[in-house]
Amino acid sequence: MIRRIHTFPDDVLRKKALPVEHIDAEISELLNDMTETMYNQKGVGLAAPQVGVGLRVIVIDTSVGENPEELIQLINPEITAAEGEQTGEEGCLSIPGEYEAVRRYSKVSVRALNPAGEVIEFDAEGFLARAVQHEIDHLEGTLFIDRIPPYKRDIVKKHIKRRMADGDYGYTADVKS
């Protein structure tokens, strides 16, 4: 099921997500719904708070659904090591239509649970590292606009305010819930 994506300035995006205590049918359904929602919006990643669920769950597919083997579904993800630096343009399904250059680590090591409840560890570099950091930020209540200079953040907020006033901000048409 495609879920509604909450958009900035919705308060749910600023709350720290809670750890998943038990992986059950509800978590499996959440992962599947998040994946379907991400693909429906042609996104690279999605965190549970973006669909209004305050749990530490993320999905990522840097192929945007072109290569199903690239789908990563993570529960309680954490970055255990980071190195290097990269700067690249980022956007966000919760801040549609806005893009800014953001500085991130170029390589991260990640530990999480997979959908079967098994502990997994992997290294991510480049674009995947950027996506992992972006989605884990959502679990902390941090948005990519928090990582840009204040003057740019003010410009983005003005764009959003104008678009909201014009009724041209957010998602409505594709939501099936």
Backbone as CSV, one residue per row, in Angstrom:
resi,resn,N_x,N_y,N_z,CA_x,CA_y,CA_z,C_x,C_y,C_z
1,MET,0.837,-1.173,0.000,0.000,0.000,0.000,0.890,1.249,0.000
2,ILE,0.532,2.179,-0.814,1.261,3.444,-0.854,0.780,4.310,0.304
3,ARG,1.733,4.787,1.080,1.409,5.613,2.241,1.644,7.091,1.935
4,ARG,0.988,7.925,2.706,1.162,9.374,2.577,2.550,9.758,3.065
5,ILE,3.234,10.571,2.286,4.544,11.091,2.678,4.328,12.423,3.385
6,HIS,4.789,12.495,4.610,4.690,13.729,5.382,5.760,14.695,4.890
7,THR,5.373,15.943,4.728,6.291,16.940,4.196,6.599,18.009,5.238
8,PHE,7.785,18.586,5.078,8.209,19.703,5.914,7.179,20.808,5.781
9,PRO,6.739,21.403,6.865,7.272,21.393,8.231,6.561,20.465,9.209
10,ASP,5.982,19.370,8.769,5.266,18.443,9.642,6.140,18.037,10.835
11,ASP,5.580,18.125,12.035,6.321,17.826,13.269,6.855,16.395,13.341
12,VAL,6.185,15.448,12.696,6.628,14.049,12.759,8.054,13.893,12.215
13,LEU,8.448,14.789,11.335,9.784,14.718,10.736,10.878,15.164,11.696
14,ARG,10.502,15.795,12.793,11.478,16.317,13.756,11.618,15.468,15.011
15,LYS,10.854,14.385,15.086,10.908,13.525,16.268,11.897,12.390,16.068
16,LYS,12.639,12.071,17.116,13.575,10.952,17.060,12.785,9.640,17.055
17,ALA,13.104,8.781,16.106,12.395,7.498,15.974,12.856,6.516,17.047
18,LEU,11.956,5.651,17.443,12.230,4.643,18.468,12.743,3.346,17.838
19,PRO,13.580,2.613,18.566,14.047,1.321,18.051,12.892,0.330,17.901
20,VAL,13.008,-0.532,16.918,12.049,-1.620,16.736,12.422,-2.705,17.739
21,GLU,11.460,-3.105,18.562,11.702,-4.119,19.592,11.495,-5.542,19.059
22,HIS,10.495,-5.706,18.203,10.175,-7.030,17.653,9.853,-6.893,16.166
23,ILE,10.432,-7.761,15.375,10.107,-7.776,13.951,8.955,-8.751,13.769
24,ASP,7.824,-8.201,13.370,6.612,-8.993,13.209,5.946,-8.633,11.885
25,ALA,4.736,-9.114,11.709,4.010,-8.867,10.454,3.797,-7.374,10.217
26,GLU,3.608,-6.609,11.283,3.403,-5.165,11.149,4.653,-4.478,10.595
27,ILE,5.822,-4.905,11.055,7.082,-4.335,10.554,7.301,-4.769,9.107
28,SER,6.999,-6.021,8.796,7.123,-6.492,7.410,6.219,-5.700,6.484
29,GLU,4.998,-5.445,6.920,4.062,-4.656,6.118,4.586,-3.225,5.948
30,LEU,5.124,-2.657,7.023,5.694,-1.310,6.951,6.817,-1.256,5.914
31,LEU,7.729,-2.225,5.957,8.833,-2.274,4.993,8.313,-2.365,3.562
32,ASN,7.340,-3.228,3.341,6.769,-3.377,1.999,6.068,-2.103,1.539
33,ASP,5.290,-1.495,2.435,4.597,-0.251,2.094,5.587,0.873,1.812
34,MET,6.631,0.964,2.621,7.639,2.004,2.409,8.335,1.820,1.065
35,THR,8.640,0.572,0.733,9.286,0.291,-0.549,8.370,0.692,-1.703
36,GLU,7.102,0.299,-1.620,6.139,0.647,-2.670,5.970,2.168,-2.774
37,THR,5.928,2.844,-1.630,5.780,4.296,-1.612,6.996,4.971,-2.226
38,MET,8.186,4.502,-1.854,9.434,5.062,-2.395,9.462,4.912,-3.913
39,TYR,9.160,3.724,-4.411,9.172,3.499,-5.856,8.103,4.333,-6.563
40,ASN,6.930,4.462,-5.948,5.849,5.243,-6.537,6.265,6.698,-6.760
41,GLN,7.086,7.222,-5.862,7.533,8.613,-5.960,8.910,8.740,-6.605
42,LYS,9.438,7.636,-7.129,10.747,7.623,-7.788,11.859,8.099,-6.849
43,GLY,11.755,7.662,-5.588,12.745,8.033,-4.588,13.871,7.024,-4.495
44,VAL,14.942,7.455,-3.865,16.125,6.622,-3.618,16.060,6.004,-2.230
45,GLY,15.362,6.661,-1.322,15.273,6.170,0.043,14.055,6.730,0.738
46,LEU,13.689,6.082,1.844,12.551,6.527,2.639,12.737,6.008,4.057
47,ALA,12.452,6.867,5.023,12.521,6.492,6.438,11.103,6.474,7.005
48,ALA,10.875,5.602,7.982,9.536,5.442,8.550,8.904,6.759,9.022
49,PRO,9.658,7.680,9.646,9.016,8.935,10.040,8.403,9.703,8.864
50,GLN,8.936,9.514,7.680,8.395,10.198,6.506,6.997,9.712,6.142
51,VAL,6.628,8.513,6.604,5.271,8.014,6.387,4.494,8.020,7.701
52,GLY,4.982,8.808,8.659,4.262,9.011,9.911,4.456,7.953,10.968
53,VAL,5.457,7.104,10.808,5.709,6.027,11.773,7.028,6.309,12.485
54,GLY,6.991,6.456,13.786,8.164,6.829,14.566,9.047,5.667,14.955
55,LEU,9.409,4.834,14.000,10.278,3.686,14.252,11.534,3.777,13.393
56,ARG,12.597,3.124,13.841,13.897,3.171,13.169,13.936,2.137,12.035
57,VAL,13.287,2.490,10.944,13.173,1.625,9.766,13.433,2.484,8.535
58,ILE,14.297,1.982,7.632,14.558,2.694,6.382,14.603,1.714,5.216
59,VAL,14.337,2.243,4.031,14.507,1.490,2.793,15.303,2.366,1.833
60,ILE,16.176,1.728,1.053,17.017,2.445,0.099,17.160,1.599,-1.163
61,ASP,17.111,2.263,-2.308,17.422,1.622,-3.582,17.978,2.696,-4.502
62,THR,19.284,2.739,-4.633,19.913,3.779,-5.453,19.630,3.599,-6.946
63,SER,19.079,2.447,-7.329,18.703,2.252,-8.733,17.288,2.753,-8.999
64,VAL,16.609,3.225,-7.977,15.232,3.719,-8.071,14.320,2.656,-8.693
65,GLY,14.517,1.416,-8.282,13.673,0.325,-8.727,14.097,-0.345,-10.017
66,GLU,15.149,0.143,-10.650,15.615,-0.439,-11.906,16.303,-1.781,-11.705
67,ASN,16.929,-1.959,-10.551,17.654,-3.188,-10.251,17.204,-3.686,-8.871
68,PRO,16.219,-4.586,-8.826,15.626,-5.027,-7.559,16.641,-5.568,-6.535
69,GLU,17.779,-6.059,-6.994,18.788,-6.579,-6.059,19.419,-5.465,-5.228
70,GLU,19.239,-4.213,-5.629,19.832,-3.094,-4.896,18.967,-2.609,-3.735
71,LEU,17.758,-3.137,-3.600,16.889,-2.743,-2.494,17.505,-3.168,-1.167
72,ILE,17.584,-2.210,-0.251,18.092,-2.465,1.097,16.992,-2.057,2.066
73,GLN,16.587,-2.981,2.932,15.596,-2.708,3.969,16.290,-2.917,5.307
74,LEU,16.345,-1.856,6.119,17.099,-1.898,7.363,16.235,-1.524,8.562
75,ILE,16.446,-2.255,9.630,15.758,-2.015,10.891,16.820,-1.669,11.929
76,ASN,16.582,-0.609,12.669,17.513,-0.114,13.686,18.928,0.105,13.132
77,PRO,19.047,0.777,11.986,20.378,0.975,11.409,21.210,1.967,12.228
78,GLU,22.503,1.734,12.222,23.424,2.678,12.855,24.724,2.708,12.073
79,ILE,25.331,3.876,12.048,26.633,4.030,11.416,27.681,3.748,12.489
80,THR,28.552,2.785,12.207,29.555,2.387,13.195,30.926,2.976,12.918
81,ALA,31.140,3.447,11.699,32.400,4.106,11.339,32.143,4.965,10.110
82,ALA,32.938,6.022,9.985,32.786,6.922,8.834,34.132,7.543,8.519
83,GLU,34.347,7.809,7.216,35.599,8.446,6.810,35.408,9.197,5.505
84,GLY,36.343,10.081,5.232,36.341,10.837,3.988,35.239,11.877,3.938
85,GLU,35.169,12.523,2.799,34.179,13.580,2.630,33.746,13.654,1.180
86,GLN,32.474,13.932,0.985,31.925,14.163,-0.345,30.862,15.251,-0.227
87,THR,30.690,15.996,-1.279,29.628,16.991,-1.339,28.842,16.724,-2.604
88,GLY,27.526,16.664,-2.465,26.674,16.406,-3.613,25.267,16.922,-3.379
89,GLU,24.543,17.070,-4.467,23.178,17.568,-4.395,22.256,16.521,-3.782
90,GLU,21.406,16.966,-2.881,20.410,16.092,-2.268,19.038,16.711,-2.388
91,GLY,18.069,15.830,-2.492,16.671,16.207,-2.417,16.026,15.286,-1.402
92,CYS,14.738,15.435,-1.198,14.060,14.625,-0.191,12.585,14.534,-0.540
93,LEU,12.035,13.349,-0.420,10.605,13.184,-0.678,9.762,14.003,0.297
94,SER,10.313,14.346,1.454,9.587,15.165,2.427,9.794,16.660,2.221
95,ILE,10.640,17.009,1.273,10.831,18.415,0.889,10.836,18.442,-0.638
96,PRO,9.691,18.106,-1.254,9.654,17.936,-2.711,10.034,19.207,-3.469
97,GLY,10.835,18.988,-4.519,11.192,20.077,-5.409,12.355,20.930,-4.971
98,GLU,12.945,20.634,-3.835,14.071,21.427,-3.331,15.334,20.560,-3.342
99,TYR,16.437,21.132,-3.794,17.711,20.418,-3.889,18.830,21.356,-3.474
100,GLU,19.774,20.832,-2.707,20.923,21.625,-2.272,22.138,20.716,-2.119
101,ALA,23.312,21.304,-2.223,24.562,20.567,-2.007,24.753,20.346,-0.506
102,VAL,25.039,19.092,-0.151,25.212,18.712,1.249,26.524,17.952,1.390
103,ARG,27.265,18.261,2.439,28.518,17.560,2.726,28.220,16.348,3.608
104,ARG,28.770,15.205,3.203,28.581,13.939,3.929,29.904,13.190,3.960
105,TYR,29.943,12.121,4.762,31.082,11.205,4.712,31.050,10.466,3.374
106,SER,32.222,10.135,2.861,32.261,9.416,1.583,32.147,7.901,1.776
107,LYS,32.448,7.419,2.984,32.342,5.987,3.268,31.824,5.806,4.686
108,VAL,30.850,4.906,4.832,30.321,4.587,6.161,30.206,3.074,6.325
109,SER,30.363,2.635,7.554,30.092,1.245,7.917,28.772,1.239,8.663
110,VAL,27.929,0.271,8.321,26.565,0.231,8.852,26.304,-1.115,9.511
111,ARG,25.600,-1.053,10.633,25.097,-2.261,11.303,23.597,-2.081,11.459
112,ALA,22.838,-3.148,11.168,21.379,-3.085,11.258,20.828,-4.498,11.335
113,LEU,19.537,-4.590,11.454,18.839,-5.862,11.308,18.211,-5.880,9.923
114,ASN,18.221,-7.040,9.289,17.510,-7.183,8.021,16.069,-7.600,8.329
115,PRO,15.200,-7.715,7.327,13.804,-8.069,7.596,13.616,-9.421,8.298
116,ALA,14.603,-10.302,8.214,14.520,-11.595,8.898,14.991,-11.496,10.359
117,GLY,15.440,-10.313,10.772,15.890,-10.124,12.139,17.347,-10.466,12.368
118,GLU,18.081,-10.687,11.289,19.499,-11.025,11.395,20.332,-9.745,11.404
119,VAL,21.382,-9.749,12.216,22.297,-8.617,12.236,23.123,-8.654,10.956
120,ILE,23.165,-7.529,10.272,23.988,-7.412,9.069,24.917,-6.219,9.236
121,GLU,26.058,-6.307,8.589,27.015,-5.208,8.582,27.527,-5.062,7.154
122,PHE,27.673,-3.818,6.720,28.193,-3.583,5.378,28.813,-2.199,5.313
123,ASP,29.661,-2.023,4.304,30.258,-0.721,4.029,29.555,-0.124,2.823
124,ALA,29.367,1.174,2.876,28.748,1.894,1.762,29.649,3.057,1.392
125,GLU,29.804,3.254,0.082,30.629,4.359,-0.414,29.837,5.178,-1.414
126,GLY,30.298,6.400,-1.647,29.714,7.246,-2.682,28.243,7.533,-2.457
127,PHE,27.451,7.349,-3.523,26.029,7.685,-3.483,25.270,6.858,-2.450
128,LEU,25.595,5.563,-2.333,24.930,4.731,-1.331,25.241,5.247,0.073
129,ALA,26.478,5.639,0.332,26.842,6.192,1.644,26.021,7.451,1.917
130,ARG,25.863,8.290,0.902,25.066,9.517,1.038,23.616,9.164,1.383
131,ALA,23.045,8.198,0.677,21.648,7.808,0.908,21.466,7.243,2.319
132,VAL,22.381,6.400,2.759,22.289,5.824,4.106,22.320,6.930,5.158
133,GLN,23.250,7.855,5.022,23.351,8.945,5.990,22.090,9.813,5.985
134,HIS,21.567,10.096,4.802,20.355,10.912,4.665,19.183,10.243,5.388
135,GLU,18.998,8.937,5.159,17.863,8.236,5.773,18.044,8.063,7.277
136,ILE,19.249,7.781,7.730,19.479,7.675,9.174,19.275,9.034,9.841
137,ASP,19.629,10.115,9.157,19.323,11.448,9.689,17.828,11.580,9.984
138,HIS,16.979,11.085,9.089,15.530,11.157,9.318,15.145,10.488,10.630
139,LEU,15.827,9.415,10.989,15.509,8.707,12.231,15.864,9.534,13.459
140,GLU,16.731,10.513,13.256,17.145,11.406,14.341,16.359,12.717,14.335
141,GLY,15.445,12.873,13.384,14.684,14.112,13.275,15.441,15.217,12.555
142,THR,16.437,14.821,11.766,17.270,15.767,11.026,16.934,15.687,9.539
143,LEU,16.811,16.854,8.915,16.545,16.933,7.480,17.773,17.458,6.758
144,PHE,17.865,17.202,5.459,19.045,17.659,4.721,19.200,19.174,4.786
145,ILE,18.110,19.909,4.925,18.218,21.367,4.999,18.885,21.823,6.302
146,ASP,18.937,20.937,7.290,19.650,21.260,8.536,21.156,21.223,8.330
147,ARG,21.602,20.653,7.233,23.026,20.481,6.953,23.543,21.473,5.906
148,ILE,22.734,22.457,5.581,23.172,23.489,4.638,23.310,24.810,5.397
149,PRO,24.046,25.766,4.829,24.218,27.053,5.514,22.867,27.729,5.797
150,PRO,22.774,28.458,6.906,21.503,29.097,7.289,20.883,29.973,6.199
151,TYR,21.696,30.714,5.451,21.112,31.573,4.416,20.450,30.741,3.320
152,LYS,21.030,29.576,2.987,20.404,28.707,1.982,19.135,28.059,2.554
153,ARG,19.199,27.686,3.830,18.033,27.092,4.478,16.867,28.093,4.466
154,ASP,17.168,29.370,4.719,16.125,30.400,4.691,15.502,30.528,3.298
155,ILE,16.325,30.430,2.274,15.818,30.500,0.895,14.899,29.320,0.610
156,VAL,15.322,28.112,1.009,14.497,26.916,0.795,13.160,27.072,1.530
157,LYS,13.203,27.542,2.764,11.962,27.718,3.532,11.031,28.730,2.865
158,LYS,11.597,29.780,2.290,10.773,30.770,1.573,10.142,30.142,0.335
159,HIS,10.916,29.317,-0.390,10.358,28.610,-1.556,9.172,27.749,-1.127
160,ILE,9.368,27.001,-0.040,8.322,26.097,0.446,7.084,26.893,0.856
161,LYS,7.291,27.976,1.585,6.171,28.798,2.049,5.368,29.328,0.857
162,ARG,6.077,29.794,-0.173,5.422,30.310,-1.378,4.642,29.188,-2.076
163,ARG,5.283,28.019,-2.201,4.625,26.891,-2.874,3.415,26.404,-2.078
164,MET,3.506,26.428,-0.753,2.362,26.040,0.078,1.200,27.007,-0.144
165,ALA,1.501,28.296,-0.196,0.470,29.306,-0.416,-0.195,29.126,-1.785
166,ASP,0.584,28.671,-2.759,0.064,28.441,-4.114,-0.618,27.083,-4.258
167,GLY,-0.559,26.259,-3.201,-1.141,24.914,-3.271,-0.334,23.956,-4.111
168,ASP,0.968,24.243,-4.268,1.843,23.445,-5.131,2.948,22.776,-4.311
169,TYR,2.583,22.142,-3.188,3.597,21.534,-2.326,2.994,20.324,-1.648
170,GLY,3.718,19.206,-1.674,3.256,17.981,-1.020,2.744,16.976,-2.039
171,TYR,2.130,15.910,-1.511,1.638,14.821,-2.341,0.176,14.566,-2.001
172,THR,-0.624,14.314,-3.005,-2.008,13.921,-2.745,-2.498,12.884,-3.754
173,ALA,-2.202,13.055,-5.013,-2.812,12.259,-6.075,-2.541,10.769,-5.995
174,ASP,-1.331,10.365,-5.625,-0.985,8.952,-5.707,-1.190,8.160,-4.421
175,VAL,-1.690,8.774,-3.382,-1.853,8.080,-2.103,-3.065,7.180,-2.160
176,LYS,-2.873,5.911,-1.774,-3.959,4.939,-1.833,-4.528,4.604,-0.459
177,SER,-3.968,5.202,0.583,-4.467,4.871,1.928,-5.493,5.868,2.410
